[in-house]
Structure formats: structure tokens, C-alpha cells
């Protein structure tokens, strides 16, 4: 696995507004892979979910948000012929937020994907 960015972030649930910490790996081939623990990242069968954010027809919409309580979020929406998926992450530092956004941006630039906006 050729990694562009990785780290522990809190991901908002699909059906509830609660957040759960998970380990994310953004691969250079355009896959965003989620694991329960950092120790599992080298074991493909331990992946909870994998999302292709780097397909040639994808449109990435990446936004940085600061919540009322000072929380830092990244909202990633991936649109492609396969449909749309939105993920919301919460990170602990501004530096971490900026690193994730730059990683998605560099993936989009390298693969000639479009990023709708980056705040």
C-alpha cells in the first residue's frame, strides 16, 4: 500500500450525529481505507470500509469547518458515476486539518480530478 496520508480521526456516523475514532489511510492510488485501529492498517481484511476517491470521473468537494465549540472538521463529498458519498471527519488540530486537506488536494491535482472548493 503506497500511502499519501494516514492518521487517527473521528468520523461522524452515517445514521447518527455521534463521532467514533477510526484510523484512515489515503492511498496514492485513490482509495480511502478505514480501520478500527492503527495496528490493523497493514492487514487488508481488517479494513472496515474502502472508498475510491481517486477515480477519473470523481468530483471531490472538500470543506474545512470550525464548529461553535472550536472543533475542527473536514467534510468530504465524493461524487462519481457510482453515486455520492459524504464523510465528515473531526480532527484535533488545525495542522492535522490542513494536512488532510492538502493530501486530498494533491491527489486531485495528480490524477486530474476536480475539487469543487477548499476553504
Protein Blocks (a to p, Z undefined) as FASTA:
>chain_A
ZZfbgcddddddfkbcbdcdddddddfkopacddfbfklmmmmklpfbdcdfkbfkbccd
ddddddfkopacdddddddfkbccddddddfbfklmmmmmmmmmmmmmmnopacfbaZZ
